[in-house]
Amino acid sequence: MPSPILTFPPMGIDKISTLLARNQSHCRPISLAFGQSDFPIQKYVDLTLQAKDLEKVLGYGDIAGQMSLREKISSFYASILGVELPVSQILITDGATGALVLALGLLVRPGSEVIIPAVGYAAYPRIVKMFGGIPISAPLDAEFNLLPHRLADLINAKTAAIILNSPGNPHGNIASLEILAEIASFGIPVIFDEVYQLMTFAGDFAPSGTQLPGEHFVANGFSKSFAVPGLRIGFLIVPPSYAEAAESVKVLLNICPNLIGQLLAERLLERASVLLKAHQSYLRPWHNFFLATCDRYSVPALRNSQAGFYGIIQLPEGMDSMTAASILAKDYAVATAPGKDFAETDPGFLRVNFTKSGQDVSEGVRRIAEFLAKVNPEHLRSHSLGVSSLSLS
């Protein structure tokens, strides 16, 4: 049997979930690993389907996505950013990752280089390699944003695209419109990954690549901001010159996107003003609760996150994040995402989802503190590691 042409090692987060399921501890398993907000979306919108709804979604749909959904997305951008997006530039995809696959499939050729953040979404380098491209890691500044002047040094005749993720995964950083504009001015297509754009703690929306001129792409979706990853509905906004080519490639990816998911996505957009405000209001106290819990147990956590639902716990210098996450899953029954999933060189942190129940977040952080105290006792101040009395207000 011939060897597969292209394979990738499993992501650390998947290994950790398996270890959690097999853990030998007597503790209740707690998973803080995966990227799904626990925001109770159905409290705010009716997502039930009737028989008459199903009749509409059992056949094939439009290749680019249902026109009614694309029109609602166009109207949504006009209302929140004042940006006019022709429907012909909007294609519905299998989640935001499907949008990234489509954009990179249009831009990357064997030997092409794609500049990606030094720390970012684990799929970036894998998708680039899938199309025969070469991912080029770009350094980040102290706020975890790409450095425009350093990007200029990485651009050459082989550069096919730059991927810019803001707000960022995993750090929750937000790049200013000025930074986005400077990066967009280099003459290289930028793929703006904006899947967390609507999830800021400040109650507004992060700047968007749609606000800038040029031949750029914007990937977004419903999984994060509307807390419905199971629908698998994302979208890619393409430059006018790529619209026809994008549709011809997209038909090979999925013929047509999930029609049930598209129908429900329309309902979400109809209630977007209420849903997004409620989700943002939901995230802020959970982020504060996570930081307060880390303070209680002297667990070092990143404090300048501005969006999303991830907390970053720093590990002692030199500690391997995959090893730390594996021990936590096996011996402490708590799953976290190892920093190794987000960078070529281990950045030495654990990513945790802080939107789980207060009990899970508090107990999960307590167990992480217990682990850190054992492997590096001087790392924590001497105090009791009893059950937290913090509560989420």
N, C-alpha and C positions, 0 to 999 in steps of 0.2 A: 504494500500500500504506500503510495507516495506521501511525503510529509506535507502538511498544510503549507500553503504559500505564505500565509501571514497569521501569526498567533501573538497573543498578548498574555502576560502573566495575570492571574486574578488580582483584582484590586484588594488592597488591605482591608477595606471596610467589609468586603464579603467574607474574607477569612475570619475576621473578628466576629461577625454574626454567627458563623458556624461554631466558633469556639464558645460563644456565649450559650448556644443551644446545648453544647456538650459539657458545660462547666461542672466541676465536681464539688463546688462549694455548697453550703447549706443556705446560702443567701437567696433572696428573691431576685430573679434576673431583672436587670434594668437596662434598656437600650436607649442610649443618647446619641446613637451613631448616625442615623439616616436623616436626609435632608427633606423632611416633610413637617410643615407647621401643623400643630394640633389645634389651630383656630377652628372653632365649630361653625363651618360655613353654612350648614343646613339650618342653623338657627336663624339665618338672615335671608334665605332664599329657598324657594320650593324647587327641588330638583327631581321630583317624582315624575314618572312617565306613564301616560295612559296608552291604551291600545291604539288610539288614533295617532299618537306620536310615533309609535313603532312602525306603523304603515309607511311613514315617510322616510324611514332610515334603513330599510332592509335591502334596497337596491344600490346600484352604483351612484356615486355622487360626482360632483365636478372635480376634475384633476387638481385644480389650484385651490380647491376648497369651496364650500357653498358660498354663493354670492351674498346671501343675506348676512353671513358671519363676517365676511371680508368688509362689507359695507359698515357693519357695526364697529369693526376695528378701526376703520378709517375715521368714522365719526368720533370714536373715543379719543384718538390722537388729536383731532381738531379741538375737542373740548378741553383736554388737560394740558396740551402744549401749544395749541394754536397752529399746529402743523397740518398742512393739506397733503394727504397721501392718496394718490389715485389707487383705486381698487386693483388695477392691473399690476401694481407693484407689491401686492400682498399675497403671499402663498401660505396656505395652512399646512402644517407639518405634524409629524409624530413627535410632539413635545418640542421644547427648545433645542434639545440635542439633535433632533431630526433637522431642525433649521440650520444648525452648525454643519451637519453632514452635507446638506444641500449646498450651502455657501462654499464650503471647502472643496466640494466636488466640482463646482464651477470654476474655481480659481487655481487649484493645485494640479501640477503636472509632476511626473517623476523627476526628482532632483530639485524641485521648487523648495524654497525656504519660507517658512511661516514663523513670524515672531510671536511668541506667546509669553505671558507673565511668568516670571521665575517661580512664583507660587500661585497656583490657580487650579481651576477645575481639571480633574484627572483625565477627562476625555479629550482635552485639547491635543496633546501630543499623539494620542492613539489615533484620532481621526486623521490628523496630518499624515502619519505614517501609513495609514490605510490607503491613501491615495498616492503613495510613493514620495511624499514630501518629507522635508527635514525640519523638525521643530527647533527653533532657535530661542533659547531662554533669555529673556530680557530682565535686567535688575529692576527692583522696586525701590521707591524712596521710603522715608521713615513713616509715611502714611499709607504705605503699601500700594501706591499708584505707580504706573509706568513712568520712567524718566524720559521726557521727550528728547533731551540732548544725547542721552545714551542710545536711544532708538536710532537716531541718525547714524551712529557709528556702526549699527548692525545691518543697515539697509544696503543692498547691492543689487546687481542685475538679476540675481536669482530670487529676490524677495517677491513672493506672490501676494502676501497679505499680512496684516497685523491683527491679532485678536486682542480686544480691549474689553475687560469685564468690569463694569461699574454699575451698581454696587458690586463689590467683589466677593467671591467665594474662595477662601473661607473667612477673610478678615472683616468683611462688612464695610470696607472703605468706599468712599464716594469721590470720584474724580470731578473736579470743577469743569464747567463748560469750556473754560479757557484751556485747560489741559487737553480735553477732547479735541478742541479745534486745532491746537498746535500739532497733535498727532495726526489728525486728519489732513493736515496741510502738506504732508510729505509727498503726496502723489502716489501713495501705495493704497490699495483698497483696504479699508478697515472693517473688520467684522465686530460690531458692537454687540457684546453679549449682555443683554439688559433684563435678564430673567428676574432679577431682584429690584428692578428700577422703581417699582411702586410700593416698596416695603421699607421706607425710611422711618426712623424713630421720631423725626421732627414733624411728621404729619404732612410733608409735601412729597414731591416726586423728584428723583434724581435727574440730572441733565441727561439728554438723550442724543444719540447720533443722528436722529431724524431732524434735529435742529440745525444740522450742518450741511453745507454744500459738498458736492463731490460724489464719486462713484463708490459709495459705501453700502454696507449691508447691516441690518439690525435684526438680531435674533431675540425673540421674546416668547412668552407662553403663559399659560394659566396655572401651571403646576404649583408654583411658589406663591405668587401674589394672591391667588384665589384658593390655595390649599386643596387642590384637586389633582394631584399627580396621576391618579389612576385614569383620568380621562385621556391622557396622552395627546393633548392639543396644544400645539405651539404655532408660531408663524414666523416667516422670514420676510422682511421688507427688502426688496432688491432695487438697484438703480434701474431706471427705465431701459437702458441699453441691454440689461440682462434678463428682462422679464420673459421674453419668448424662450430663451435658452433654459432658464430656470424651470419653466413649466415642462419642457421636453425632458429634462433630467428627472424632475420630480415624479413623473408618471412611472418611472422605473423603480422608484423607491417604495411606493405603496398604492399605485393606481389611483386611489382616492383616500383621504384621511377618514378616520372613524366618524361616521355620521351621527351616531348617538352622542359622542363627545362634542361634536360641533354644535348640535342642537342645545346641549346643556351649557356650552360656552356662551351661546347667544343669551341665554337667561342670566348668566353671570354678568355679562356686559350691560344688560338692561338694568341691573341693580348695582353697577360698579361704584357709583358715588357712595352708596351706603356701605357696601362690602369692604372697599379698600380703606375707608376711614375707620371702620370697626376693626379691621385687621391691624392697622397701624396702632390703634389704641390698645389692642391686645398685646402687641409685641413689646411696647415700652416698659410696662411693669415687669414682664417676665425677664427682660434684659437686666433691669435693676435688681430683681430678685436673685438672678444668677450671680451678679457681681457681689451682692451682699452675702450670699452663701459662701462664695470664694473667700471673701474677707473674713468671715467667721472662722473658717478653717485654715486661713493663711495659705490658700492655694493661689499661686500667681496666675492672673488672668489678664488678657488684653482688655484695655478699658476704653479704647477710642473707636469701637465699632459704631457705625452710623446707620446700619440697615441689616435686614435679614433676620435669621433666627439662630445664628451660631455663636457660641462662645469659644474662645481660644485659651486653652490652659497650657502655659509654658512648662516644659520639662527641664530638669536640671541639665546643665551644659554637658554635652557628650552622650546623653541618654538617647538610645534609639527609640523612635516613636512606635515602630511596629512591635518591638519587644515589649515596651511599656503597655501598649494597647492589648497585646496578647495575654500578658500576665493579669491585667485587670479583668479581661473577659473570663479567663480560666479560673483564677483564684478569688476574684472579688465579685464576679457575676455582674459586671457593668461593661457595656459596650460603648466604645468611643471610636471616632475616625482618626487613624494615625496620620500625622503630618506627611509621612512619606507618600501618601496618595496624591499630594498636591504639588510635589516638587521633585526634581531630579536628584537634588541633594537634600537629605533629611533636614527639614527646618526645625525639628525638635519641639513639636507641640502636639496636642490632642485637640480635635474639634469636637464639640459637644452641642447637641440640640437643646436649647434652654426652654423650649415651649412645651415640654412634657409636664406631667403633674408636678405640683410643688413638692410632693413627697418624693417623687423620682429624682427631681433635680437636686434636692437637698441631700437625699441619701446617696445619690450617685457621686456628688462632689465630696461627701464625707468619706466614701470608700476610696476615692482618688487620693484624698489627703492622707488616709491611713497607709495607702501604698507608698506615696512619696515619703512619708515619715520613716518607713521601714527601709527603703532603698537609699535614703539620704536624710538621716535623722536631723542633721543640723539645718536642713532646708526649711523646716517648720518651727515656729515657736513652740515651746513646751506648754501644752494645754490639753484639756480633755477633748476627746473626739466623740462625744455623745451625740444623741439624736438632736438634730437642729430644732430650735424653737421658732425659727423664722416662719413668717406666713406671708402669702402673697395678698396684698390689698388690692 
